[in-house]
């Protein structure tokens, strides 16, 4: 827009570093594209640096009239005629320049055009400042997750899953605890990993570490591992589970966001499920996405979300929703595991609803592998 409004052939935004001028945005007239986004050249050979340090004026109706400009080969090579360049500053520091030029002179350019250019530069600068800020935050997050992965700054704890009728231990869910301060919940760490494209790497690293403990759990019990649809869709879980006794493993599909293509995930899971792997959908009842997971993936286990369990003995609506989910599981051949059981009253209602398996602090807290019991806590 600035290029057309001011009558130039090329407009661009540059970033100036100690060594280079980097073209971050380029708009050129059709048929003339002297450089593209991402190109760079030596900063000391640029008009931009000379404008910033005052060796060249911001406005030149014909660059070839200026001795300093004529010291640069590009002035005659392109050639450069009319030229407008305005520094872009963030918090008083120069980020780069906003420039326009044409190959022919333009004696009509005046102070009004320069002021207009400064307004454009100020607007562009505000947008760039936000973009640079967001980019730096993203890089900080990436470095944080990278450090967690490279240095193994996390540990695993395991929460027992109990058959509450038989008072028998049937499995454990692997839960991640992150060590870096300040403390943040595991959900926040995994969400941040997803934002910077490292979710699959982090989830698979956690799964590998949990599987290394599989042989230390009581015989006949299973290990439940959380995994997102995004990670499942990569197919990398096949390599991770290679050689693992799949009859002792259950994958819990997490994530409250909807999935675009369930077919891809189902295809990745088919051969694993045929070899004994069980599939669960986590947080059932916590949102619409979990219902879609259940319908599309046909899990072996539906995990009743803790938010439903916490009110199941007090809220008739929640009780009705939980009962409907339990009936749905029965009709479709799935089993139900209730999560977050913390009070005897909750467990009593779950038993009335014929939920046989549950986990929560009432039945056992998450503990390191060294403290895993071979039997459940005494029956509440």
C-alpha positions in Angstrom: 0.0 0.0 0.0 2.8 2.5 0.9 4.6 1.7 -2.3 1.6 2.3 -4.5 0.5 5.4 -2.6 3.9 7.0 -2.8 4.6 5.9 -6.4 7.6 3.7 -5.9 8.6 0.4 -7.6 9.8 -1.4 -4.4 9.0 -1.2 -0.8 10.6 -3.3 1.9 11.2 -3.7 5.6 14.7 -4.6 6.7 16.2 -5.9 9.9 19.7 -4.6 10.7 22.1 -6.8 12.6 25.7 -6.2 13.3 26.7 -8.0 10.2 23.7 -8.2 7.8 20.7 -6.4 6.5 17.9 -9.0 6.3 14.8 -8.4 4.1 11.8 -9.2 6.2 9.0 -7.9 3.9 9.2 -7.0 0.2 6.5 -5.5 -2.1 7.6 -4.9 -5.7 6.0 -3.8 -8.9 5.2 -6.6 -11.4 8.3 -7.6 -13.4 10.9 -6.1 -11.0 11.9 -8.1 -7.9 15.6 -7.3 -7.0 15.4 -9.3 -3.8 13.0 -11.6 -1.8 12.0 -12.1 1.8 14.9 -13.8 3.7 17.6 -12.4 1.4 20.5 -10.6 3.1 23.5 -8.6 2.3 26.4 -6.9 4.3 24.9 -4.2 6.5 27.9 -1.9 5.9 27.1 -2.0 2.1 23.5 -0.9 2.5 21.6 2.3 2.2 19.7 1.4 5.3 22.7 1.6 7.7 23.8 4.9 6.2 20.3 6.4 6.7 20.3 5.2 10.3 23.7 6.6 11.1 23.0 9.9 9.2 25.4 9.5 6.3 22.5 9.5 3.9 19.3 11.6 4.2 15.9 9.8 4.6 14.6 11.4 1.4 16.5 11.5 -1.9 14.7 12.4 -5.1 17.7 11.0 -7.0 20.3 9.0 -5.1 22.9 9.6 -7.8 23.1 13.2 -6.8 24.5 12.2 -3.4 28.3 11.4 -3.2 27.8 9.0 -0.3 25.2 7.0 -2.3 27.5 6.9 -5.2 30.1 5.0 -3.2 27.7 2.0 -3.2 27.8 -0.1 -6.3 24.1 -0.8 -6.2 23.3 2.9 -6.9 24.4 2.5 -10.5 23.9 -1.3 -10.8 20.2 -1.2 -10.3 20.2 1.8 -10.6 18.7 3.6 -7.6 16.8 6.8 -8.4 14.2 8.1 -5.9 14.7 6.7 -2.4 12.8 7.0 0.9 14.1 5.3 4.1 12.9 5.7 7.7 14.3 3.9 10.7 12.1 1.5 12.7 12.7 1.7 16.4 11.6 -0.5 19.3 11.9 1.2 22.8 14.4 3.7 21.4 16.6 1.0 19.7 16.8 0.6 15.9 15.3 -2.6 14.6 15.7 -1.8 10.9 14.3 0.4 8.2 11.2 0.9 6.2 12.3 1.8 2.6 10.9 2.6 -0.8 12.8 3.2 -4.0 12.5 3.4 -7.8 15.0 3.1 -10.5 14.1 6.6 -11.8 14.3 9.9 -10.0 11.2 11.6 -8.7 11.7 15.4 -8.1 8.1 15.7 -6.8 8.9 14.0 -3.5 8.9 16.4 -0.6 8.6 16.6 3.2 4.9 15.6 3.1 5.9 12.3 1.5 8.6 11.8 4.1 6.1 12.4 7.0 3.7 10.0 5.4 6.6 7.4 5.2 7.3 8.0 8.9 3.6 7.3 9.7 3.8 4.0 7.8 7.1 3.1 9.5 5.5 3.8 12.9 2.6 1.5 12.1 4.8 -1.2 10.7 7.1 -0.8 13.7 4.2 -1.5 16.1 3.2 -4.6 14.2 6.8 -5.8 14.1 7.4 -5.2 17.7 4.4 -7.4 18.6 5.7 -10.1 16.2 9.2 -9.9 17.5 7.9 -10.1 21.1 5.8 -13.2 20.2 8.7 -14.8 18.4 11.0 -14.3 21.4 8.4 -15.8 23.7 8.1 -18.8 21.4 11.8 -19.2 21.4 11.9 -19.0 25.2 9.2 -21.7 25.4 11.0 -23.9 22.9 14.3 -23.6 24.9 12.4 -24.5 28.1 10.9 -27.6 26.6 14.2 -28.5 24.9 16.0 -28.3 28.3 13.3 -30.5 29.8 13.9 -33.1 27.1 17.7 -32.9 26.9 18.3 -32.8 30.6 15.4 -35.1 31.6 13.9 -32.6 34.0 10.9 -34.6 34.8 9.9 -37.7 36.7 7.0 -40.2 36.8 4.6 -41.2 39.4 2.0 -43.9 39.2 -1.5 -43.8 40.5 -3.2 -47.2 41.2 -6.4 -48.2 39.4 -8.5 -50.4 41.6 -11.4 -52.9 41.1 -13.5 -51.5 43.9 -15.8 -54.5 44.2 -13.0 -57.1 44.4 -10.6 -54.7 46.1 -8.0 -55.7 43.6 -5.3 -53.7 42.0 -5.7 -53.8 38.2 -3.3 -51.2 36.9 -1.5 -47.9 37.2 -1.7 -44.6 35.3 1.7 -42.9 34.6 1.6 -39.2 35.5 4.4 -36.7 34.7 5.9 -34.3 37.2 8.1 -31.5 35.9 11.0 -30.2 38.0 11.9 -26.7 36.7 10.7 -23.8 38.7 8.3 -22.0 39.0 6.0 -25.0 39.4 3.4 -25.5 36.7 0.9 -28.2 36.2 1.8 -31.0 33.8 -1.0 -29.9 31.5 0.7 -26.5 31.1 4.0 -28.1 30.2 2.4 -30.3 27.5 0.3 -27.4 26.2 3.5 -25.4 25.9 5.2 -28.2 24.1 2.4 -28.4 21.6 2.7 -24.6 21.0 6.3 -25.0 20.0 6.0 -28.2 18.0 7.6 -30.5 20.5 4.5 -32.3 21.9 5.1 -35.6 20.2 8.8 -35.6 21.3 7.9 -34.9 24.9 5.0 -37.4 25.1 7.0 -40.2 23.5 10.0 -39.5 25.8 7.7 -39.8 28.8 6.1 -43.0 27.5 9.6 -44.5 26.9 10.6 -43.7 30.5 7.3 -45.2 31.9 7.7 -48.4 29.8 11.2 -48.9 31.3 9.3 -49.4 34.6 6.8 -51.9 33.2 8.5 -55.0 34.6 8.4 -53.6 38.1 4.6 -53.6 38.3 2.7 -56.5 39.8 2.0 -59.4 37.4 -1.4 -59.2 35.8 -1.7 -55.4 36.1 -1.5 -53.0 33.2 0.2 -49.6 32.7 -1.9 -46.7 31.3 -0.1 -44.1 29.3 -1.4 -40.7 28.2 -1.0 -39.7 24.5 -2.5 -37.0 22.4 -4.2 -37.5 19.0 -1.5 -35.4 17.4 1.2 -37.8 18.6 -0.8 -40.8 17.6 -1.2 -39.5 14.1 2.5 -39.4 13.6 2.8 -43.2 13.8 5.9 -43.0 16.0 4.1 -44.9 18.8 4.7 -48.2 16.8 8.5 -47.9 17.3 8.1 -47.0 21.0 5.9 -50.1 21.6 8.1 -52.4 19.6 8.8 -55.5 21.7 6.5 -54.4 24.6 3.9 -56.9 25.9 0.9 -54.9 24.6 -1.6 -56.8 26.7 -0.1 -54.9 29.7 -0.4 -51.5 28.1 -3.3 -49.1 27.7 -3.1 -45.8 25.8 -5.3 -43.0 27.1 -6.3 -40.5 24.4 -6.1 -37.1 25.9 -6.8 -33.6 24.5 -10.0 -31.6 24.6 -9.7 -30.2 21.1 -11.6 -31.8 18.2 -9.6 -34.1 15.8 -9.8 -33.3 12.0 -9.2 -36.9 10.8 -10.0 -39.8 13.1 -9.3 -42.2 10.3 -5.6 -41.6 10.5 -5.5 -42.3 14.2 -7.7 -45.4 13.9 -5.4 -46.8 11.2 -2.4 -46.2 13.4 -4.0 -48.1 16.3 -5.6 -51.0 14.4 -2.6 -53.4 14.4 -1.6 -52.5 17.9 -5.1 -53.2 19.2 -5.1 -56.5 17.4 -2.0 -57.5 19.3 -3.5 -56.7 22.7 -3.2 -53.0 23.2 -6.2 -51.4 25.0 -7.4 -47.9 24.2 -9.0 -45.5 26.6 -10.6 -42.1 26.2 -9.6 -39.8 29.0 -11.8 -37.1 30.7 -15.1 -38.3 29.3 -17.8 -35.8 30.1 -15.4 -32.8 30.3 -16.2 -31.5 26.9 -17.6 -32.2 23.4 -14.3 -33.4 22.1 -14.2 -36.4 24.4 -17.6 -37.6 23.2 -16.3 -37.4 19.6 -13.2 -39.4 20.6 -15.5 -42.1 22.1 -17.7 -42.3 19.1 -14.9 -42.3 16.5 -12.3 -44.5 18.2 -14.6 -47.0 20.0 -12.3 -47.4 23.0 -12.0 -50.3 25.3 -12.2 -48.0 28.4 -14.0 -44.8 29.0 -12.5 -42.7 31.9 -15.1 -40.7 33.7 -13.8 -37.2 34.3 -13.0 -36.1 37.8 -15.3 -33.1 37.4 -18.2 -35.4 37.2 -17.1 -37.7 40.0 -16.6 -34.7 42.3 -20.3 -33.8 42.1 -21.9 -37.2 41.4 -23.3 -37.5 44.9 -24.5 -33.9 45.2 -25.7 -32.7 41.8 -28.7 -34.5 40.2 -27.8 -33.3 36.7 -24.2 -34.5 37.0 -25.4 -37.8 38.4 -27.7 -38.2 35.4 -24.9 -37.4 32.9 -22.6 -39.8 34.6 -25.3 -42.5 34.6 -25.9 -41.9 30.9 -22.2 -42.3 30.1 -22.1 -45.5 32.1 -25.1 -46.9 30.3 -23.6 -45.9 26.9 -20.4 -47.7 27.8 -22.4 -50.9 28.7 -24.3 -50.7 25.4 -21.1 -50.3 23.3 -19.0 -52.9 25.2 -16.6 -50.4 26.9 -15.6 -50.5 30.5 -15.7 -47.5 32.8 -12.9 -46.2 35.1 -13.9 -43.3 37.4 -11.1 -40.7 37.9 -10.5 -38.4 40.8 -12.3 -40.4 43.5 -11.6 -38.6 46.8 -14.6 -39.1 49.1 -16.3 -42.3 50.3 -19.7 -40.7 49.2 -18.4 -40.6 45.6 -17.3 -44.2 45.7 -20.7 -45.2 47.2 -22.6 -43.6 44.3 -20.2 -45.1 41.7 -20.8 -48.5 43.1 -24.6 -48.0 42.9 -24.1 -47.1 39.3 -22.1 -50.3 38.8 -18.8 -48.7 38.1 -16.3 -51.3 39.2 -13.0 -49.6 38.5 -11.7 -46.3 39.9 -8.7 -44.2 40.8 -8.2 -41.2 43.0 -6.6 -40.2 46.3 -9.2 -42.2 48.3 -7.9 -45.3 46.6 -4.2 -44.4 46.3 -2.0 -41.3 45.6 0.4 -41.2 42.7 3.8 -42.5 43.9 7.2 -43.1 42.4 7.9 -46.6 41.1 9.9 -47.4 44.3 6.7 -47.0 46.4 4.3 -48.9 44.1 2.3 -51.5 46.1 1.3 -54.9 44.9 -2.1 -54.6 46.6 -4.5 -51.7 46.9 -5.1 -49.6 50.0 -7.6 -51.1 52.5 -11.1 -50.8 51.2 -12.7 -47.4 52.1 
